[in-house]
Amino acid sequence: MPGTTTRRYHPIADGLPGLGRDPASVRKRIETMEALLERMFVIPGLNRQVGLDVVLDIIPVAGSAIAALLGGWMVWEARNLGMSRWQIARMMGNVGFDFLLGAIPWIGAVPDLFFRSNSRNLKIIRKHLDRHHPSTVTIDH
């Protein structure tokens, strides 16, 4: 119809693992992003897992903004799952607080080691998925 737009996507994407819009694919993408942002490697000697979120803090302000955008993408995926406004607000608060902590040049990396907004958001999303889409539950090793 003229004047109307429909959201088009390639149907093959729904058949590929992790690329569809189904809750299992969303879960896989969000878990992968959280691992990239929070648990990419271990700091020798401290035995502490860190990810791109801490590494980006090396770049003053812009690094925190990039990390916040990536964290915001996780919240956007959660919104597409139909999560409540309260849950979305909590997750946005986590991302915003992490952004403010990380915006402090150089020193902002220290709080990022302890306040893991993306891990907190993943926990909220997993709780929603486990309750509303139990078929997506995975067993962690």
ChimeraX attribute file (.defattr): number of C-alpha atoms within 10 A of each C-alpha:
attribute: neighborCount
match mode: 1-to-1
recipient: residues
	/A:1	5
	/A:2	4
	/A:3	4
	/A:4	5
	/A:5	7
	/A:6	6
	/A:7	4
	/A:8	6
	/A:9	9
	/A:10	8
	/A:11	9
	/A:12	9
	/A:13	12
	/A:14	14
	/A:15	11
	/A:16	10
	/A:17	12
	/A:18	18
	/A:19	15
	/A:20	18
	/A:21	14
	/A:22	13
	/A:23	20
	/A:24	20
	/A:25	18
	/A:26	22
	/A:27	24
	/A:28	15
	/A:29	18
	/A:30	24
	/A:31	19
	/A:32	13
	/A:33	21
	/A:34	24
	/A:35	19
	/A:36	16
	/A:37	23
	/A:38	21
	/A:39	19
	/A:40	16
	/A:41	14
	/A:42	12
	/A:43	11
	/A:44	8
	/A:45	6
	/A:46	7
	/A:47	9
	/A:48	12
	/A:49	14
	/A:50	21
	/A:51	19
	/A:52	20
	/A:53	30
	/A:54	22
	/A:55	17
	/A:56	19
	/A:57	27
	/A:58	17
	/A:59	15
	/A:60	16
	/A:61	19
	/A:62	14
	/A:63	21
	/A:64	27
	/A:65	20
	/A:66	17
	/A:67	24
	/A:68	24
	/A:69	14
	/A:70	19
	/A:71	27
	/A:72	18
	/A:73	14
	/A:74	26
	/A:75	25
	/A:76	14
	/A:77	18
	/A:78	26
	/A:79	15
	/A:80	12
	/A:81	19
	/A:82	11
	/A:83	17
	/A:84	11
	/A:85	10
	/A:86	9
	/A:87	17
	/A:88	19
	/A:89	12
	/A:90	15
	/A:91	25
	/A:92	20
	/A:93	14
	/A:94	21
	/A:95	25
	/A:96	17
	/A:97	15
	/A:98	25
	/A:99	25
	/A:100	14
	/A:101	19
	/A:102	30
	/A:103	20
	/A:104	16
	/A:105	15
	/A:106	13
	/A:107	14
	/A:108	21
	/A:109	21
	/A:110	14
	/A:111	14
	/A:112	21
	/A:113	15
	/A:114	10
	/A:115	14
	/A:116	20
	/A:117	25
	/A:118	29
	/A:119	19
	/A:120	16
	/A:121	25
	/A:122	21
	/A:123	13
	/A:124	17
	/A:125	25
	/A:126	21
	/A:127	14
	/A:128	18
	/A:129	21
	/A:130	13
	/A:131	12
	/A:132	14
	/A:133	15
	/A:134	14
	/A:135	11
	/A:136	18
	/A:137	14
	/A:138	12
	/A:139	5
	/A:140	4
	/A:141	3
